[in-house]
């Protein structure tokens, strides 16, 4: 699965005049549901938006030179440093893809587990 870095936590984002029906959608199930939407930004870049338990996060592709040095598997309680910010792993789960609509910039399969 493509590595992405989350951004936009605590900020307000706008996707302009984008038609929501043009966004693709992936639905995942673990102990609850969450949605991933994939679309193209106004600058033509691929953008993913994750909606989970009321949290909305824009995910962007990270260039190789900015790619974090740490790699999974992560452990709850582990802290990670990235671009002058510290992140704490609060949970580690696998989720099953249960529905897809549209085309994505990476291969996803219904029934496959991702984590």
QUIDAKA-V885910 format. One record per residue. N is the residue number from 1. PSI is psi in whole degrees, 0 to 359 (* if undefined). D_LAST is the distance of its C-alpha to the last C-alpha in Angstrom with 1 decimal. Layout:
N	PSI	D_LAST
N	PSI	D_LAST
This chain:
1	141	9.3
2	136	11.8
3	135	11.5
4	157	12.9
5	137	14.5
6	145	15.2
7	165	18.9
8	1	21.4
9	125	20.5
10	5	23.9
11	164	25.5
12	132	26.9
13	155	25.9
14	138	27.8
15	24	27.0
16	219	30.7
17	18	32.2
18	135	29.1
19	116	29.3
20	332	26.3
21	344	26.9
22	350	26.2
23	140	22.6
24	162	20.1
25	136	17.7
26	133	14.3
27	130	13.8
28	152	10.7
29	129	11.3
30	243	10.0
31	350	13.1
32	187	14.3
33	153	13.9
34	155	13.0
35	147	14.3
36	129	13.7
37	142	17.1
38	132	18.0
39	188	21.6
40	131	24.1
41	172	25.5
42	337	29.3
43	1	29.2
44	4	27.5
45	149	24.2
46	136	20.9
47	134	19.4
48	141	16.3
49	125	16.8
50	131	14.2
51	114	16.0
52	118	14.6
53	39	17.2
54	350	19.9
55	133	18.1
56	124	18.4
57	130	17.0
58	135	18.0
59	134	15.7
60	155	17.7
61	139	17.5
62	132	18.6
63	158	21.3
64	319	21.3
65	340	23.8
66	359	21.7
67	130	18.4
68	152	17.4
69	338	18.2
70	153	15.3
71	153	12.3
72	161	9.2
73	141	9.0
74	159	10.1
75	140	12.2
76	138	13.5
77	342	16.8
78	140	16.2
79	143	17.8
80	137	17.3
81	133	20.1
82	124	19.9
83	57	23.1
84	20	25.1
85	148	22.6
86	131	20.9
87	141	17.5
88	129	16.5
89	121	13.1
90	336	13.7
91	153	10.7
92	118	7.5
93	159	5.9
94	143	4.2
95	146	6.2
96	134	8.8
97	120	10.6
98	349	14.1
99	145	16.3
100	144	17.0
101	123	20.2
102	192	21.5
103	148	20.5
104	166	17.7
105	4	17.8
106	161	15.0
107	124	14.5
108	146	12.6
109	131	13.5
110	136	14.2
111	344	13.2
112	148	10.2
113	138	6.8
114	148	3.8
115	*	0.0
